[in-house]
Structure formats: C-alpha cells, structure tokens
C-alpha cells in the first residue's frame, strides 16, 4: 500500500467509505448523541481522538505481535487499547469539561464498544498501511465520523422546528434522515 496518496486515503475514509454512513459502524452514538449539534460535535471529537490513539497503538501492536509470532492476540490487544483510551478520555472530560461529560452521558463509555473504532484498527491492519498512512486513515475516519454526527444533528434540530406528522416523529424520522444521508454519501463512491 505504499503507492496510495495520503489525500486519497483521507478522502476514502472520511467520505467515500464513511464508517457510519457506508459501513454502518458506530450507529449507537450516531442516533443517541445526534439530537444537538454541540453534543454531536463533542462526541465526534472524542471518538476521533480515540480513533487516532487506537490507530497508532494498533499499528505498534501489530508489529510487535508479528515479531513474536502471536497474531492471534490482535483482537484482544485492540480491545484493551481502545477501552484504556476511552477511560483516559472520560477522565479528561470529567475533569476539564464537566458539562460536556454530563451531556455525553452514557454514550461516552459506549465508545469502548463502538465498532467503528474497532473496525478502524482491523481495517488498517488488513490494508497493510504504513504508520503515516494509518495515521491519515484514522484522521479521515474520525473526521467522517464527526461529520456524520454533526450532519445528523443539524437535520434533527431543523426537524424539531418543522411541522412533522406525528407518525414519523422521533425514531422514524431519524431513521429516514440516516437513510437519506447514507444515500447521499454513496454518491461520493465515484471519487474513489
């Protein structure tokens, strides 16, 4: 994978193969935190940070496990790194920004089980990216995750102000919006 440009990797992971809108990974915070733009943005930033740290750690872990001949320990190692990083982010937010910590609520610890972050570690390993390519891949995936959350939150805030029929309010409207956003992002497939 040495011949792939960084811009192509970033564009691919953020828009073309967006983890939320193309792979449908990380749906729990996508629906749970996307009712307000401010909360969605903060959740996107927290998840992006965890993605970056998990990507760097997964790259190093993959090298170490290949050296010692224990590739079967990849999954458990990735899980440990992701859960440790989430605990760090949770402690930092609780100390530095209590309102953000309260706003994210249960969805902050759920980053630990966010399959988008776990998928990032597995995808970058399977693609055989170099360290810098893996870093750019994580940046793009985090940007795409945050973009999906903020777009969804913006549409949901506008829907709260609109006269929406009772039948499609709430979850039904969120699912329809998610489907439309997903189809819109599928339009980027021609760029790759």
SVG drawing of the C-alpha trace seen along z (x, -y; Angstrom):
<svg xmlns="http://www.w3.org/2000/svg" viewBox="-49 -26 59 43">
<polyline fill="none" stroke="black" stroke-width="0.4" points="0.0,0.0 3.0,-2.3 1.6,-3.9 -1.6,-5.2 -1.6,-9.0 -2.5,-10.5 -5.2,-12.6 -6.8,-9.5 -6.7,-7.6 -8.2,-10.6 -11.0,-11.1 -11.7,-7.4 -12.1,-7.0 -14.0,-10.3 -16.4,-10.5 -16.4,-7.5 -16.3,-4.7 -17.6,-6.7 -17.7,-4.4 -21.2,-5.4 -22.9,-6.1 -21.3,-3.5 -20.2,-0.7 -22.9,-1.4 -20.4,-1.1 -20.9,-3.3 -24.7,-3.6 -25.4,-3.8 -23.8,-7.2 -24.9,-8.3 -28.6,-8.1 -28.1,-8.7 -26.0,-11.8 -27.1,-13.4 -30.0,-15.5 -28.0,-18.6 -25.1,-20.0 -22.9,-20.9 -23.2,-17.5 -22.7,-15.8 -19.5,-17.8 -18.1,-17.0 -18.8,-13.3 -17.3,-13.3 -14.1,-15.0 -13.9,-12.4 -14.4,-9.5 -11.9,-11.0 -9.3,-11.2 -9.9,-7.6 -9.6,-6.6 -6.3,-8.3 -4.8,-6.8 -6.3,-3.3 -4.8,-3.5 -1.3,-4.4 -1.4,-1.7 -2.9,0.9 -0.1,0.3 2.6,0.8 0.8,3.8 0.5,5.4 4.3,5.1 5.1,6.5 2.6,9.4 4.1,10.2 7.6,10.2 6.7,12.6 4.6,14.7 1.3,14.2 -1.1,12.6 -4.0,14.4 -3.7,11.8 -4.6,8.9 -8.3,8.6 -7.8,8.8 -5.0,6.3 -7.0,3.9 -9.9,4.2 -7.6,3.4 -6.1,0.4 -9.5,-1.0 -11.0,-0.6 -7.9,-2.2 -8.1,-5.1 -11.8,-5.7 -11.1,-5.6 -8.5,-8.3 -10.9,-10.5 -13.6,-10.0 -11.4,-11.1 -10.1,-14.1 -13.6,-15.2 -14.9,-14.8 -12.0,-16.9 -11.7,-19.5 -15.3,-19.9 -18.0,-18.6 -20.9,-20.0 -19.6,-18.0 -19.1,-15.0 -22.8,-15.3 -24.1,-16.0 -22.5,-12.9 -23.8,-10.7 -23.8,-7.0 -22.6,-7.4 -19.1,-8.3 -18.3,-4.9 -20.0,-3.3 -17.2,-4.5 -15.4,-1.4 -17.8,0.8 -18.0,-1.4 -17.4,1.0 -16.2,-1.9 -13.1,-2.3 -12.5,1.5 -13.2,1.6 -10.6,-1.1 -7.9,1.0 -8.8,4.1 -9.2,2.3 -5.9,0.5 -4.2,3.8 -5.8,5.7 -4.9,2.9 -1.2,3.1 -0.9,-0.7 2.4,-2.2 2.5,-4.3 1.8,-7.6 -0.9,-6.1 -2.6,-4.5 -2.5,-7.9 -4.1,-9.7 -6.7,-6.8 -7.6,-7.4 -7.8,-11.2 -10.1,-10.7 -12.2,-8.1 -12.5,-10.5 -13.4,-13.4 -16.0,-11.3 -17.5,-10.1 -17.7,-13.6 -19.2,-14.9 -21.9,-12.3 -22.8,-13.1 -22.9,-16.8 -24.9,-16.5 -27.4,-14.3 -27.7,-16.6 -28.2,-19.6 -31.1,-17.9 -32.7,-16.7 -32.5,-20.2 -34.3,-21.5 -36.9,-18.7 -37.7,-19.7 -38.7,-23.1 -40.7,-21.8 -44.3,-20.6 -43.6,-16.9 -46.6,-14.5 -47.0,-12.6 -46.5,-9.3 -42.9,-10.0 -41.6,-12.0 -38.7,-10.8 -37.0,-7.5 -38.8,-7.1 -37.7,-10.5 -34.1,-9.8 -34.0,-6.5 -35.3,-8.2 -32.8,-11.0 -30.0,-8.5 -31.0,-6.6 -31.1,-9.8 -27.6,-10.8 -26.3,-7.4 -27.6,-7.5 -26.1,-11.0 -22.7,-9.7 -22.9,-6.8 -22.7,-9.5 -19.0,-10.0 -18.3,-6.4 -17.3,-7.7 -14.5,-9.7 -12.5,-6.7"/>
</svg>
